Amino acid sequence: MSEFCLVLVCPPSIEEKLLDALLVSAGNEIFTSTPTYSHGTAHGRMANLEQVMGRSHSVRVEILVTEEEMTRLLQTLPESFKGTGLRYWAWPLAAEGEIA
């Protein structure tokens, strides 16, 4: 079964709601979240200072999922996050494990 790293980038205003949704739907999947900056964000979603700086505060979430789990997540996320600026991309994993 193929595994992927699904990356979600969202505005800080929906961070907690997104993390809660992932905790419920991701089951035992491991994911990380980190503050980051987004470049190329639509100006309508940026504060004045962010427009001057050319970047906006964002949160990046990375979650390791199977192709089936990724498809399910991408089908259910729009129910709660449509129009919020939530972005995503994914790539196949070459390796994954835990150093024991």
C-alpha positions in Angstrom: 0.0 0.0 0.0 1.4 3.4 -1.0 2.0 6.0 1.7 2.1 9.8 1.2 3.1 12.9 3.0 0.1 15.1 2.9 0.9 18.8 3.5 -1.8 21.2 4.6 -1.2 24.9 4.9 -3.8 27.1 6.7 -4.2 30.5 8.2 -3.6 30.5 12.0 -7.3 31.4 12.5 -8.4 27.9 11.6 -5.4 26.0 13.1 -7.2 24.6 16.2 -10.2 23.6 14.2 -8.0 21.8 11.6 -5.9 20.0 14.3 -9.1 18.9 16.1 -10.5 17.5 12.8 -7.3 15.7 12.1 -7.1 14.2 15.6 -10.6 12.8 15.1 -10.2 11.6 11.6 -6.6 10.6 11.4 -6.8 7.9 14.1 -3.3 6.7 14.9 -1.6 8.5 12.1 1.3 10.7 13.2 1.3 14.3 12.1 3.2 17.5 12.9 2.3 21.1 12.9 4.6 24.1 12.7 4.2 27.9 12.3 5.4 29.1 8.9 5.0 31.8 6.4 3.1 31.6 3.1 4.2 33.5 0.0 1.8 34.2 -2.9 -1.2 34.3 -0.7 -4.1 36.3 -2.1 -3.9 39.9 -0.8 -7.6 39.7 0.3 -6.5 37.2 2.9 -3.5 39.1 4.1 -3.3 41.8 6.9 -1.8 45.2 5.8 1.6 44.4 7.3 1.6 41.0 5.6 1.0 42.7 2.3 3.9 45.0 2.8 6.2 42.1 3.9 4.9 39.9 1.0 4.2 36.9 3.3 1.5 35.8 5.6 1.5 33.8 8.9 0.4 30.3 8.3 0.5 26.8 9.9 1.9 23.9 8.1 0.6 20.4 8.9 2.3 17.2 7.6 0.5 13.9 8.0 1.6 10.5 6.8 -1.3 8.7 5.2 -2.2 5.9 2.8 -3.6 6.8 -0.6 -7.1 5.7 0.7 -6.8 7.9 3.8 -5.6 10.9 1.8 -8.5 10.6 -0.6 -11.0 10.3 2.3 -9.4 13.4 4.1 -9.5 15.5 0.9 -13.1 14.6 0.4 -14.2 15.4 3.9 -12.1 18.6 4.7 -14.1 20.8 2.3 -17.2 20.2 4.5 -15.7 22.3 7.3 -13.0 24.3 5.6 -14.4 25.5 2.2 -13.3 29.1 1.6 -10.9 29.3 4.5 -7.7 29.4 2.4 -6.7 25.8 3.4 -4.2 24.6 0.8 -2.7 21.1 0.3 -0.1 19.1 -1.7 1.2 15.6 -1.3 4.1 13.4 -2.4 4.8 9.7 -2.2 7.0 8.5 0.7 10.3 6.9 -0.2 10.8 5.6 3.4 9.2 5.9 6.8 9.9 4.4 10.2 10.9 4.8 13.7 14.5 4.6 15.0 14.3 2.1 17.9 
